[in-house]
Amino acid sequence: MMILSIVKIVPLPGKREELLCVLGSIKGPIEAMSGCLDCRICQEEGEEGEIIFLEHWQSWEAFIRHIRSELYGRMLEAMELSQREPEVSFFEVSSMRGMDLLKAVRSQRT
């Protein structure tokens, strides 16, 4: 079972660069943690554009260790720079498909 964490933050006015700096400073250390499969920062254009922090974990155990770490404390601090309550979602992924699914579905078109 893999875990996908999605945190959506709308930065406070004038805090976008500070928020991106904090998230950028934790991205590398998170990626280096045992059990982290991927970590990404995505952003919409404009000062009020949403910033999305994505994490992909190998297991609940690895993800829970991460949440308990000091590093996640910095993530919580970053969330304080949001205009509204951040949208936080955790997904259990039992299987994943990629291009193979696209090719299979697209080849069955009529």
C-alpha positions in Angstrom: 0.0 0.0 0.0 1.5 3.3 -1.1 0.5 6.7 0.4 0.0 9.9 -1.5 -0.1 13.2 0.5 -1.5 16.3 -1.1 -1.3 19.7 0.7 -2.9 22.7 -1.1 -2.0 26.2 0.2 -3.2 29.6 -0.9 -0.4 31.9 0.2 -1.1 35.0 2.3 -0.7 38.2 0.3 3.1 38.9 0.0 4.1 35.5 1.5 4.3 33.5 -1.8 8.1 33.6 -2.1 8.6 32.9 1.6 6.2 29.9 1.4 8.0 28.6 -1.7 11.4 29.1 0.1 10.3 27.0 3.1 8.8 24.2 0.9 11.9 24.3 -1.3 14.2 23.9 1.8 12.4 20.7 3.0 11.8 19.1 -0.4 15.3 17.6 -0.8 15.6 16.3 2.8 12.1 14.7 2.4 13.2 13.0 -0.8 16.2 11.6 1.0 14.1 10.0 3.7 13.8 6.3 3.7 10.4 5.3 2.2 9.9 8.6 0.2 9.3 7.7 -3.5 8.7 11.3 -4.7 8.2 14.9 -3.6 7.0 17.8 -5.7 6.0 21.4 -5.5 3.5 22.6 -8.0 2.1 26.1 -8.3 -0.6 28.0 -10.2 0.4 31.3 -11.8 -0.2 34.6 -10.1 0.3 36.0 -6.6 -2.9 34.2 -5.3 -2.3 31.0 -7.2 -2.5 27.8 -5.1 0.7 25.9 -4.2 0.5 22.1 -4.0 3.0 20.0 -2.2 2.9 16.3 -3.2 4.5 13.5 -1.4 4.5 9.8 -2.4 5.5 7.3 0.3 6.2 3.6 0.1 4.2 2.7 3.2 2.2 4.1 6.1 5.0 3.3 8.5 7.5 5.5 6.5 4.9 8.3 6.2 4.0 8.2 9.9 7.8 8.5 10.7 7.8 11.5 8.5 4.8 13.2 10.1 6.5 12.7 13.5 9.8 14.2 12.3 11.0 17.8 12.9 11.0 18.2 9.2 7.2 17.9 9.1 7.1 20.6 11.8 8.5 22.9 9.1 5.7 21.8 6.8 3.2 22.8 9.5 4.9 26.1 9.8 4.6 26.6 6.0 0.9 25.9 6.3 0.6 28.9 8.6 1.4 31.1 5.6 -2.0 30.1 4.0 -4.8 32.6 3.6 -7.3 29.9 4.5 -7.1 26.5 6.1 -4.9 24.4 3.9 -6.5 21.5 2.1 -4.7 18.3 3.3 -5.5 14.9 1.8 -3.9 11.5 2.3 -4.7 8.7 -0.1 -4.0 4.9 0.2 -3.0 3.7 -3.2 -3.4 -0.1 -3.7 -2.4 -0.1 -7.3 -1.0 2.3 -9.9 -1.2 2.2 -13.7 0.6 4.4 -16.2 1.1 4.6 -19.9 0.1 0.9 -20.2 -3.5 1.9 -19.2 -3.6 4.8 -21.6 -2.4 2.6 -24.5 -4.8 -0.2 -23.7 -7.9 2.1 -23.4 -6.9 4.3 -26.4 -6.4 1.2 -28.6 -9.9 0.0 -27.8 -11.6 3.1 -29.2 -14.3 2.5 -31.9 
